Amino acid sequence: SLEDYLETKRALFPRFYFLSNDELLSILSQTRNPHAVQEHLSKCFDAMNRVVFDPEKNSPPEITHFSDIAGEKVPNSTPVRAEGAVEIWLNHILDQMVQSLYDLTKKSLLEYPEDGRYRRDWLFADYPAQSVLLVDMISWTSICERALGQDATDGKGGENPLAGCVKYHQEQLQESVAYVRQDLSKLQRILMGALIVLDVHNITVIEQLLAADCRSVNDFDWSKQLRYYWDANVDDCMCRQTISSFKWVQGTAAVTGLWPVHRS
C-alpha cells in the first residue's frame, strides 16, 4: 500500500516523519529534480532551510553549502552528489553537515588568537557562529581552570588568580561591545549578540567562584558548571558537569539556554 511505501522511505530517512504524506509524495514524485527538496528542508532540519547547488555541476548535481533562515552559509567539507534515491543523498547531507561543522570548529580552535581579548579578525573570519560560540566556551573553561590551578595569591600583586580572570574577560567583553558599535553585517551582529550574552554569563560565573572562595578544579562550585574541553583522546569537544560527560553533537543546534539550573 501507499502507507507502507512511505513508511519504508521514512525508515531510511527518519526526518521524513516531520513531513505530511502529501509533502513526502511531492518529493518522491520528483526524484530527478533534487531542487524539489528545498521547500521542505526547514521542516526536516531544525536550523537549515536550504542547500546550495554548484551551478557548474549538473550531471549529477552537487551540493556545496547549506544555509539557515538568517542566511548563514556553511561550506561542505566534501560536496554531496544529489543522485539516486532522495532518502540516501539526504542522509549524506546530514552526515556532511556534521563533518563540516566538526572540521570548521577544529580549525577555528587551532586559529584562536593567543590573546583572546583581541580577536576581531578571528570572530569575523567566516567561521560558523556555532563554532565561534563553542570555541569561546572552550577558551573560557581553559582559562578558568588555569587560574584555579594556581595558588590563591599567585596573581599579579598577590591577588587571587580568579580576580585576574575576571579582568581578562571584562576586557574581552568591552572589546566585543566596541565591535557592535561598528558597521557590521546582519550575520556578524547576530553572532556578537549571542557572544556578548555568553560572555556576560561567563563573567558572572567567575565572580560567583570568587565569592565562594573556590580554589580548585575539584571544588563543587566549579565542577557543577557546564564546562567545555577539546579532548585530545577523542579529538573532539567534550561537555562535562559534575560526574557527567558527553560528546558535543555537531549539527544545526540552538545555543544552550543559560539558566540558573545549570549552576545549581
Backbone as CSV, one residue per row, in Angstrom:
resi,resn,N_x,N_y,N_z,CA_x,CA_y,CA_z,C_x,C_y,C_z
1,SER,0.837,-1.197,0.000,0.000,0.000,0.000,0.873,1.247,0.000
2,LEU,0.231,2.390,-0.268,0.955,3.659,-0.282,1.552,3.967,1.081
3,GLU,0.799,3.701,2.145,1.296,3.963,3.501,2.551,3.145,3.785
4,ASP,2.558,1.896,3.370,3.728,1.039,3.591,4.930,1.548,2.805
5,TYR,4.679,2.009,1.592,5.763,2.546,0.758,6.386,3.774,1.418
6,LEU,5.534,4.689,1.898,6.042,5.898,2.551,6.773,5.550,3.846
7,GLU,6.294,4.507,4.526,6.937,4.095,5.773,8.353,3.580,5.514
8,THR,8.560,2.877,4.400,9.912,2.396,4.084,10.854,3.572,3.828
9,LYS,10.349,4.629,3.195,11.167,5.814,2.940,11.497,6.532,4.245
10,ARG,10.518,6.608,5.128,10.741,7.275,6.419,11.704,6.476,7.296
11,ALA,11.660,5.167,7.161,12.588,4.334,7.932,14.028,4.573,7.490
12,LEU,14.225,4.869,6.211,15.568,5.115,5.678,16.055,6.530,5.977
13,PHE,15.124,7.474,6.071,15.473,8.854,6.427,14.417,9.351,7.418
14,PRO,14.626,9.098,8.718,13.595,9.369,9.725,13.074,10.805,9.754
15,ARG,13.852,11.762,9.245,13.360,13.142,9.256,12.165,13.336,8.320
16,PHE,11.904,12.362,7.484,10.690,12.403,6.657,9.425,12.307,7.516
17,TYR,9.571,11.856,8.768,8.402,11.804,9.653,7.876,13.208,9.967
18,PHE,8.709,14.223,9.769,8.256,15.594,10.010,7.396,16.126,8.864
19,LEU,7.309,15.386,7.778,6.541,15.808,6.613,5.224,15.043,6.533
20,SER,4.219,15.710,6.001,2.947,15.032,5.758,3.108,14.072,4.583
21,ASN,2.148,13.202,4.397,2.191,12.276,3.263,2.234,13.024,1.937
22,ASP,1.446,14.090,1.837,1.420,14.867,0.593,2.775,15.512,0.315
23,GLU,3.415,16.034,1.363,4.721,16.674,1.185,5.775,15.651,0.781
24,LEU,5.730,14.502,1.408,6.702,13.460,1.074,6.482,12.951,-0.349
25,LEU,5.242,12.796,-0.731,4.944,12.362,-2.100,5.411,13.390,-3.118
26,SER,5.318,14.666,-2.748,5.785,15.728,-3.640,7.272,15.582,-3.934
27,ILE,8.043,15.180,-2.927,9.486,14.973,-3.109,9.752,13.709,-3.923
28,LEU,9.093,12.627,-3.542,9.359,11.332,-4.177,8.919,11.291,-5.632
29,SER,7.956,12.131,-5.976,7.484,12.153,-7.363,8.393,12.971,-8.267
30,GLN,9.410,13.626,-7.661,10.329,14.452,-8.447,11.772,14.045,-8.172
31,THR,12.025,12.760,-8.168,13.365,12.277,-7.822,14.438,12.765,-8.789
32,ARG,14.048,13.122,-9.998,15.029,13.630,-10.959,15.265,15.128,-10.798
33,ASN,14.540,15.730,-9.883,14.684,17.161,-9.624,15.067,17.358,-8.157
34,PRO,16.357,17.295,-7.837,16.776,17.415,-6.436,16.398,18.745,-5.798
35,HIS,16.157,19.768,-6.614,15.760,21.065,-6.071,14.387,20.997,-5.404
36,ALA,13.638,19.937,-5.672,12.292,19.818,-5.102,12.309,19.698,-3.580
37,VAL,13.453,19.342,-3.007,13.508,19.192,-1.543,13.621,20.535,-0.834
38,GLN,14.002,21.577,-1.551,14.327,22.851,-0.918,13.221,23.361,0.000
39,GLU,11.991,23.378,-0.482,10.909,23.971,0.301,10.547,23.144,1.531
40,HIS,11.062,21.934,1.631,10.724,21.060,2.757,11.865,20.920,3.770
41,LEU,13.034,21.451,3.466,14.193,21.254,4.345,13.992,21.859,5.726
42,SER,13.308,23.006,5.801,13.133,23.666,7.096,12.287,22.828,8.055
43,LYS,11.474,21.918,7.510,10.698,21.018,8.366,11.516,19.796,8.775
44,CYS,12.451,19.421,7.944,13.275,18.244,8.232,14.435,18.559,9.169
45,PHE,14.932,19.799,9.103,16.089,20.195,9.907,15.732,21.419,10.742
46,ASP,16.204,21.427,11.971,15.836,22.484,12.908,16.306,23.857,12.465
47,ALA,17.486,23.952,11.886,18.035,25.272,11.560,18.640,25.343,10.166
48,MET,18.241,24.450,9.295,18.709,24.512,7.909,17.498,24.604,6.998
49,ASN,17.486,25.609,6.127,16.307,25.741,5.269,16.616,25.642,3.782
50,ARG,17.910,25.635,3.426,18.249,25.491,2.008,19.627,24.847,1.868
51,VAL,19.828,24.237,0.700,21.164,23.789,0.322,21.541,24.530,-0.954
52,VAL,22.840,24.661,-1.174,23.335,25.410,-2.333,23.944,24.431,-3.326
53,PHE,23.446,24.462,-4.545,23.950,23.591,-5.607,25.043,24.303,-6.399
54,ASP,26.043,23.547,-6.804,27.094,24.080,-7.665,26.503,24.316,-9.056
55,PRO,26.467,25.578,-9.522,25.853,25.861,-10.832,26.592,25.221,-11.999
56,GLU,27.842,24.804,-11.767,28.627,24.219,-12.852,28.579,22.694,-12.856
57,LYS,27.920,22.116,-11.858,27.843,20.648,-11.773,26.372,20.227,-11.836
58,ASN,25.959,19.742,-12.982,24.562,19.350,-13.161,24.365,17.872,-13.459
59,SER,25.457,17.149,-13.660,25.309,15.740,-14.021,26.359,14.887,-13.293
60,PRO,26.138,14.464,-12.057,24.951,14.791,-11.260,25.116,16.134,-10.543
61,PRO,24.016,16.711,-10.040,24.118,17.961,-9.276,24.923,17.747,-7.997
62,GLU,25.681,18.773,-7.593,26.470,18.684,-6.366,26.070,19.796,-5.409
63,ILE,25.943,19.439,-4.143,25.587,20.393,-3.089,26.863,20.810,-2.379
64,THR,27.143,22.097,-2.390,28.407,22.605,-1.851,28.271,23.291,-0.497
65,HIS,27.076,23.808,-0.177,26.855,24.525,1.078,25.470,24.193,1.620
66,PHE,25.267,24.484,2.893,23.917,24.505,3.447,23.746,25.829,4.187
67,SER,22.528,26.315,4.279,22.298,27.628,4.884,21.075,27.602,5.784
68,ASP,21.020,28.604,6.691,19.882,28.697,7.603,18.988,29.865,7.208
69,ILE,17.951,30.087,7.982,16.968,31.106,7.641,17.546,32.515,7.730
70,ALA,18.602,32.692,8.529,19.233,34.010,8.649,20.172,34.301,7.487
71,GLY,20.498,33.264,6.707,21.365,33.451,5.552,22.791,32.998,5.749
72,GLU,23.109,32.417,6.908,24.469,31.914,7.128,24.698,30.678,6.262
73,LYS,25.760,30.705,5.470,26.102,29.580,4.606,27.343,28.876,5.142
74,VAL,27.253,27.573,5.231,28.374,26.764,5.712,28.811,25.835,4.583
75,PRO,30.094,25.876,4.210,30.563,25.008,3.116,30.685,23.559,3.562
76,ASN,30.334,22.650,2.684,30.554,21.234,2.957,32.038,20.913,2.794
77,SER,32.574,20.122,3.693,33.964,19.696,3.548,34.151,18.915,2.253
78,THR,33.150,18.138,1.895,33.126,17.390,0.637,31.762,17.584,-0.004
79,PRO,31.702,18.023,-1.268,30.396,18.203,-1.917,29.589,16.903,-1.921
80,VAL,28.286,17.054,-1.818,27.380,15.900,-1.813,26.713,15.778,-3.179
81,ARG,26.793,14.603,-3.772,26.137,14.367,-5.060,24.658,14.055,-4.842
82,ALA,23.805,14.848,-5.466,22.358,14.642,-5.336,21.886,13.720,-6.447
83,GLU,22.180,12.451,-6.295,21.793,11.465,-7.308,21.277,10.208,-6.625
84,GLY,20.453,9.468,-7.347,19.889,8.249,-6.795,18.690,8.540,-5.910
85,ALA,18.416,7.622,-4.996,17.265,7.758,-4.101,17.436,8.975,-3.198
86,VAL,16.400,9.793,-3.112,16.498,11.048,-2.373,16.790,10.807,-0.897
87,GLU,16.231,9.727,-0.321,16.458,9.468,1.095,17.920,9.112,1.371
88,ILE,18.618,8.602,0.367,20.029,8.251,0.534,20.899,9.496,0.533
89,TRP,20.720,10.368,-0.474,21.605,11.536,-0.504,21.231,12.582,0.542
90,LEU,19.996,12.552,1.045,19.671,13.430,2.174,20.414,12.977,3.432
91,ASN,20.578,11.672,3.586,21.404,11.171,4.693,22.854,11.595,4.521
92,HIS,23.331,11.625,3.281,24.691,12.086,3.025,24.833,13.563,3.385
93,ILE,23.789,14.356,3.121,23.807,15.770,3.510,23.923,15.895,5.027
94,LEU,23.141,15.097,5.742,23.181,15.125,7.205,24.570,14.768,7.719
95,ASP,25.154,13.710,7.173,26.499,13.303,7.592,27.529,14.385,7.278
96,GLN,27.390,14.990,6.113,28.351,16.001,5.704,28.197,17.282,6.518
97,MET,26.974,17.597,6.919,26.745,18.752,7.777,27.496,18.590,9.101
98,VAL,27.384,17.419,9.695,28.071,17.138,10.954,29.585,17.198,10.762
99,GLN,30.088,16.564,9.703,31.526,16.543,9.446,32.063,17.937,9.167
100,SER,31.324,18.726,8.402,31.778,20.071,8.036,31.858,20.973,9.261
101,LEU,30.853,20.903,10.129,30.878,21.717,11.344,32.007,21.276,12.268
102,TYR,32.256,19.978,12.322,33.386,19.481,13.112,34.700,20.035,12.566
103,ASP,34.895,19.931,11.259,36.141,20.401,10.640,36.350,21.894,10.874
104,LEU,35.292,22.678,10.731,35.409,24.128,10.886,35.611,24.516,12.349
105,THR,34.992,23.771,13.256,35.189,24.043,14.682,36.633,23.758,15.085
106,LYS,37.167,22.647,14.613,38.555,22.300,14.939,39.518,23.333,14.355
107,LYS,39.246,23.765,13.131,40.096,24.779,12.503,40.026,26.094,13.261
108,SER,38.826,26.498,13.667,38.682,27.766,14.390,39.358,27.701,15.754
109,LEU,39.356,26.521,16.379,40.042,26.352,17.663,41.547,26.497,17.485
110,LEU,42.088,25.890,16.438,43.527,25.968,16.180,43.969,27.392,15.859
111,GLU,43.075,28.183,15.276,43.423,29.541,14.870,42.980,30.596,15.882
112,TYR,42.478,30.163,17.034,42.069,31.120,18.067,43.293,31.908,18.519
113,PRO,43.197,33.250,18.595,44.378,34.063,18.922,44.919,33.787,20.320
114,GLU,46.217,33.941,20.461,46.869,33.693,21.750,46.298,34.592,22.834
115,ASP,46.063,35.860,22.505,45.404,36.779,23.429,43.955,36.937,22.972
116,GLY,43.066,36.192,23.610,41.674,36.163,23.190,40.912,37.447,23.416
117,ARG,41.546,38.435,24.065,40.846,39.709,24.249,40.736,40.471,22.940
118,TYR,41.666,40.224,22.047,41.692,40.960,20.781,41.562,39.946,19.642
119,ARG,40.330,39.696,19.254,40.059,38.575,18.353,39.120,38.961,17.209
120,ARG,39.151,40.225,16.821,38.223,40.682,15.788,38.388,39.904,14.485
121,ASP,39.636,39.755,14.045,39.875,39.045,12.782,39.372,37.612,12.855
122,TRP,39.562,36.988,14.009,39.114,35.606,14.181,37.590,35.527,14.198
123,LEU,36.949,36.449,14.899,35.487,36.427,15.006,34.810,36.544,13.652
124,PHE,35.396,37.368,12.788,34.756,37.659,11.508,35.453,36.962,10.337
125,ALA,36.042,35.803,10.629,36.743,35.032,9.591,35.819,34.039,8.893
126,ASP,34.524,34.245,9.024,33.520,33.410,8.348,33.437,31.986,8.881
127,TYR,33.791,31.792,10.154,33.508,30.507,10.781,32.026,30.472,11.140
128,PRO,31.406,29.300,11.163,30.003,29.227,11.589,29.844,29.772,13.006
129,ALA,28.740,30.440,13.258,28.510,31.020,14.585,28.578,29.944,15.667
130,GLN,28.061,28.758,15.362,28.102,27.668,16.333,29.536,27.335,16.730
131,SER,30.439,27.336,15.762,31.843,27.037,16.039,32.474,28.122,16.899
132,VAL,32.180,29.379,16.583,32.742,30.506,17.335,32.293,30.452,18.791
133,LEU,31.006,30.231,19.020,30.484,30.200,20.386,31.041,29.013,21.164
134,LEU,31.210,27.881,20.501,31.762,26.708,21.179,33.220,26.931,21.555
135,VAL,34.011,27.466,20.643,35.425,27.727,20.937,35.553,28.769,22.045
136,ASP,34.658,29.748,22.074,34.650,30.740,23.151,34.472,30.051,24.503
137,MET,33.596,29.062,24.576,33.370,28.350,25.830,34.547,27.435,26.181
138,ILE,35.173,26.846,25.176,36.361,26.022,25.431,37.480,26.892,25.996
139,SER,37.656,28.076,25.415,38.679,29.005,25.892,38.392,29.441,27.323
140,TRP,37.139,29.782,27.597,36.750,30.208,28.948,37.040,29.112,29.968
141,THR,36.681,27.880,29.647,36.930,26.759,30.552,38.421,26.601,30.824
142,SER,39.223,26.691,29.777,40.671,26.526,29.913,41.281,27.616,30.789
143,ILE,40.872,28.864,30.563,41.418,29.986,31.333,41.025,29.868,32.802
144,CYS,39.780,29.493,33.068,39.331,29.345,34.451,40.095,28.234,35.163
145,GLU,40.302,27.114,34.489,40.995,26.001,35.136,42.471,26.306,35.346
146,ARG,43.034,27.106,34.454,44.417,27.531,34.655,44.515,28.406,35.904
147,ALA,43.535,29.286,36.097,43.522,30.150,37.282,43.281,29.330,38.549
148,LEU,42.402,28.359,38.473,42.109,27.527,39.644,43.273,26.609,39.999
149,GLY,44.157,26.380,39.054,45.310,25.533,39.307,46.454,26.260,39.986
150,GLN,46.311,27.573,40.161,47.346,28.370,40.818,46.985,28.584,42.283
151,ASP,48.008,28.902,43.094,47.744,29.257,44.488,46.933,30.542,44.536
152,ALA,46.196,30.727,45.600,45.259,31.848,45.712,45.931,33.210,45.651
153,THR,47.255,33.279,45.833,47.942,34.577,45.797,48.959,34.649,44.673
154,ASP,48.822,33.789,43.677,49.790,33.742,42.576,49.540,34.792,41.509
155,GLY,48.431,35.522,41.597,48.120,36.518,40.584,48.989,37.749,40.725
156,LYS,48.796,38.700,39.817,49.561,39.940,39.866,49.280,40.676,41.171
157,GLY,50.357,41.136,41.831,50.198,41.863,43.080,49.654,41.006,44.200
158,GLY,49.776,39.694,44.070,49.298,38.807,45.117,47.801,38.592,45.119
159,GLU,47.101,39.052,44.065,45.648,38.891,44.024,45.281,37.460,43.639
160,ASN,44.079,37.088,43.952,43.565,35.780,43.567,43.561,35.680,42.042
161,PRO,44.142,34.606,41.472,44.168,34.476,40.007,42.788,34.574,39.368
162,LEU,41.745,34.188,40.097,40.395,34.306,39.551,40.000,35.767,39.351
163,ALA,40.535,36.654,40.201,40.257,38.082,40.025,40.866,38.565,38.716
164,GLY,42.073,38.082,38.410,42.687,38.415,37.128,41.899,37.829,35.973
165,CYS,41.297,36.670,36.215,40.465,36.019,35.204,39.232,36.875,34.894
166,VAL,38.656,37.481,35.928,37.508,38.372,35.736,37.913,39.575,34.895
167,LYS,39.054,40.172,35.226,39.522,41.351,34.485,39.764,41.010,33.014
168,TYR,40.361,39.860,32.783,40.640,39.421,31.408,39.350,39.345,30.603
169,HIS,38.341,38.709,31.169,37.086,38.527,30.438,36.279,39.825,30.350
170,GLN,36.451,40.715,31.319,35.799,42.020,31.212,36.399,42.827,30.062
171,GLU,37.720,42.762,29.916,38.368,43.443,28.792,37.921,42.830,27.469
172,GLN,37.787,41.522,27.447,37.312,40.825,26.252,35.890,41.270,25.912
173,LEU,35.060,41.400,26.938,33.677,41.837,26.742,33.624,43.265,26.216
174,GLN,34.463,44.140,26.761,34.493,45.533,26.302,34.888,45.617,24.831
175,GLU,35.823,44.760,24.419,36.209,44.716,23.011,35.026,44.284,22.145
176,SER,34.287,43.301,22.612,33.131,42.814,21.856,32.067,43.894,21.722
177,VAL,31.834,44.630,22.797,30.854,45.722,22.758,31.305,46.798,21.778
178,ALA,32.609,47.047,21.738,33.139,48.043,20.797,32.906,47.599,19.354
179,TYR,33.011,46.302,19.094,32.775,45.803,17.734,31.328,46.033,17.309
180,VAL,30.402,45.881,18.256,28.981,46.036,17.942,28.673,47.454,17.481
181,ARG,29.453,48.411,17.956,29.221,49.810,17.583,29.756,50.125,16.191
182,GLN,30.431,49.160,15.595,30.981,49.359,14.258,29.981,48.902,13.196
183,ASP,30.349,49.101,11.957,29.479,48.730,10.840,29.606,47.230,10.584
184,LEU,28.625,46.469,11.031,28.658,45.014,10.900,27.551,44.535,9.970
185,SER,27.765,43.379,9.401,26.716,42.752,8.600,25.655,42.183,9.542
186,LYS,24.536,41.787,8.985,23.454,41.213,9.793,23.931,39.978,10.548
187,LEU,24.649,39.093,9.859,25.116,37.864,10.493,26.148,38.147,11.577
188,GLN,27.034,39.108,11.328,28.035,39.468,12.334,27.369,40.038,13.580
189,ARG,26.322,40.817,13.387,25.622,41.416,14.526,24.888,40.347,15.338
190,ILE,24.298,39.380,14.655,23.641,38.273,15.363,24.665,37.491,16.183
191,LEU,25.819,37.218,15.573,26.886,36.497,16.270,27.334,37.248,17.511
192,MET,27.584,38.546,17.371,28.087,39.319,18.501,27.054,39.405,19.622
193,GLY,25.773,39.477,19.264,24.738,39.498,20.291,24.762,38.232,21.131
194,ALA,24.872,37.083,20.463,24.928,35.806,21.180,26.213,35.688,21.997
195,LEU,27.321,36.161,21.430,28.614,36.066,22.106,28.649,36.930,23.362
196,ILE,28.089,38.122,23.289,28.084,39.020,24.447,27.255,38.426,25.585
197,VAL,26.097,37.861,25.262,25.276,37.212,26.291,26.062,36.084,26.955
198,LEU,26.764,35.307,26.151,27.557,34.196,26.663,28.690,34.694,27.553
199,ASP,29.366,35.747,27.131,30.499,36.261,27.897,30.063,36.916,29.206
200,VAL,28.907,37.577,29.209,28.381,38.141,30.456,28.093,37.009,31.443
201,HIS,27.508,35.948,30.945,27.256,34.767,31.783,28.564,34.214,32.349
202,ASN,29.593,34.125,31.522,30.875,33.575,31.964,31.504,34.422,33.060
203,ILE,31.421,35.739,32.925,31.962,36.632,33.955,31.202,36.444,35.263
204,THR,29.885,36.325,35.170,29.063,36.113,36.367,29.479,34.840,37.095
205,VAL,29.748,33.789,36.345,30.172,32.522,36.950,31.498,32.697,37.684
206,ILE,32.457,33.381,37.067,33.761,33.576,37.719,33.607,34.394,38.995
207,GLU,32.778,35.419,38.956,32.541,36.236,40.156,31.920,35.395,41.271
208,GLN,31.055,34.475,40.922,30.463,33.585,41.921,31.511,32.633,42.494
209,LEU,32.438,32.197,41.654,33.527,31.345,42.140,34.400,32.099,43.130
210,LEU,34.665,33.353,42.831,35.441,34.195,43.746,34.722,34.351,45.078
211,ALA,33.426,34.643,45.008,32.643,34.853,46.224,32.571,33.583,47.071
212,ALA,32.594,32.431,46.404,32.529,31.148,47.112,33.906,30.668,47.557
213,ASP,34.952,31.472,47.282,36.327,31.121,47.634,36.728,29.775,47.021
214,CYS,36.347,29.590,45.769,36.697,28.362,45.042,38.194,28.376,44.744
215,ARG,38.891,27.282,45.068,40.348,27.259,44.949,40.884,26.109,44.092
216,SER,40.019,25.236,43.642,40.495,24.054,42.921,39.482,23.637,41.862
217,VAL,39.988,22.983,40.805,39.084,22.464,39.770,38.213,21.341,40.321
218,ASN,38.588,20.817,41.505,37.809,19.741,42.117,36.710,20.256,43.032
219,ASP,36.706,21.568,43.310,35.647,22.141,44.141,34.300,21.998,43.435
220,PHE,33.272,21.731,44.219,31.954,21.524,43.629,31.446,22.784,42.932
221,ASP,31.809,23.956,43.451,31.350,25.201,42.828,31.819,25.314,41.379
222,TRP,32.951,24.687,41.076,33.419,24.676,39.682,32.885,23.461,38.927
223,SER,32.933,22.289,39.556,32.527,21.073,38.839,31.049,21.087,38.464
224,LYS,30.227,21.878,39.155,28.802,21.923,38.811,28.531,22.784,37.577
225,GLN,29.541,23.536,37.128,29.362,24.352,35.930,29.379,23.470,34.682
226,LEU,28.661,23.912,33.665,28.718,23.231,32.371,29.995,23.681,31.679
227,ARG,30.933,22.740,31.476,32.269,23.071,31.006,32.546,22.379,29.673
228,TYR,33.436,22.989,28.896,33.707,22.501,27.535,35.213,22.295,27.349
229,TYR,35.602,21.140,26.841,37.010,20.797,26.643,37.202,20.207,25.244
230,TRP,38.366,20.527,24.645,38.731,19.774,23.447,39.619,18.630,23.918
231,ASP,39.074,17.435,23.914,39.749,16.257,24.461,40.607,15.610,23.376
232,ALA,41.922,15.618,23.581,42.839,15.065,22.584,42.647,13.561,22.406
233,ASN,42.144,12.889,23.423,41.969,11.436,23.336,40.894,11.044,22.327
234,VAL,39.887,11.883,22.194,38.811,11.598,21.232,38.828,12.578,20.071
235,ASP,39.733,13.572,20.153,39.854,14.608,19.128,38.499,15.254,18.854
236,ASP,37.836,15.628,19.947,36.515,16.240,19.818,36.205,17.005,21.098
237,CYS,35.138,17.790,21.043,34.732,18.562,22.213,33.915,17.689,23.158
238,MET,34.297,17.725,24.437,33.552,17.019,25.467,32.932,18.044,26.414
239,CYS,31.678,17.820,26.768,30.978,18.676,27.725,30.909,17.930,29.053
240,ARG,31.215,18.633,30.147,31.231,17.975,31.447,30.517,18.834,32.483
241,GLN,29.868,18.152,33.404,29.212,18.805,34.538,29.104,17.786,35.656
242,THR,29.674,18.107,36.807,29.829,17.183,37.933,30.419,15.860,37.422
243,ILE,29.698,14.733,37.559,30.256,13.452,37.116,29.797,13.075,35.707
244,SER,29.030,13.944,35.070,28.525,13.652,33.723,29.495,14.142,32.665
245,SER,29.586,13.387,31.583,30.461,13.754,30.476,29.853,13.223,29.187
246,PHE,29.764,14.083,28.181,29.221,13.636,26.900,29.861,14.424,25.771
247,LYS,29.855,13.814,24.597,30.467,14.448,23.437,29.528,15.492,22.854
248,TRP,30.107,16.640,22.499,29.345,17.688,21.840,28.837,17.167,20.494
249,VAL,27.580,17.437,20.199,26.983,16.980,18.947,27.004,18.118,17.940
250,GLN,27.789,17.947,16.883,27.819,18.942,15.819,26.532,18.844,15.011
251,GLY,25.993,19.973,14.652,24.771,19.970,13.863,24.067,21.297,13.954
252,THR,22.859,21.346,13.433,22.106,22.597,13.451,21.424,22.732,14.802
253,ALA,22.250,22.942,15.835,21.735,23.013,17.199,21.608,24.458,17.654
254,ALA,20.623,24.692,18.500,20.470,26.025,19.079,21.479,26.203,20.203
255,VAL,21.726,27.460,20.589,22.622,27.736,21.701,21.954,27.299,22.995
256,THR,22.732,26.702,23.894,22.189,26.276,25.176,21.638,27.466,25.937
257,GLY,20.428,27.308,26.484,19.868,28.372,27.318,20.685,28.520,28.586
258,LEU,20.897,29.736,29.031,21.712,29.980,30.215,20.791,30.239,31.400
259,TRP,20.430,29.175,32.079,19.509,29.278,33.194,20.235,28.922,34.486
260,PRO,19.761,29.446,35.633,20.411,29.139,36.921,20.504,27.647,37.217
261,VAL,19.606,26.830,36.637,19.645,25.393,36.900,20.979,24.786,36.482
262,HIS,21.663,25.406,35.518,22.959,24.882,35.082,24.021,25.039,36.161
263,ARG,23.769,25.942,37.111,24.799,26.223,38.106,24.384,25.760,39.497
264,SER,23.251,25.068,39.584,22.757,24.682,40.904,22.837,23.173,41.104
